[in-house]
Amino acid sequence: MNFEIKQQGGVAIVKSAVDKLNAALAPELKSHFIAINKDNVNRIVLDMSDTNYCDSSGLSAILTANRLCKDSSGKFIMCGIQPTVKKMIEIAQLDRVLFIEDTLPDALAAVKED
């Protein structure tokens, strides 16, 4: 399985278990986000600690989750960002749009804040 999903106190935690989040895997991640949102869950944490590369397709899937959460008055937070992925996010200037925390516990605490 490429992405592990679990629910914890009304928050969906999505763990990316892939080294590269690219055009081959981004549609699967996007479909998970859409399914989570359809289940009326609007707080999502994406743990990227195992992912060392993310292309524009991966960033697009991430932005989909951010939009879905925002549109349903929820919150989307990423954590465990590796340096190469962080660089891509900064180049695309998405660090101004996305909420990013260092660790999963920090992200879980932040996603529960209103």
PEVEN-V400096 format. One line per field, one symbol per residue. psi: psi as a letter, one per 20 degrees, with the letter a starting at -180 (. if undefined). A space follows every 10 residues. Layout:
psi->???
This chain:
psi->phpppqpolj ppoopokqho nahhighggg hggggghhjk pjoppookhj piqpahgghg gghggggggg hkkbpppqrk pqghghgggg gikiiihqpp qgrghgghgh hiq.
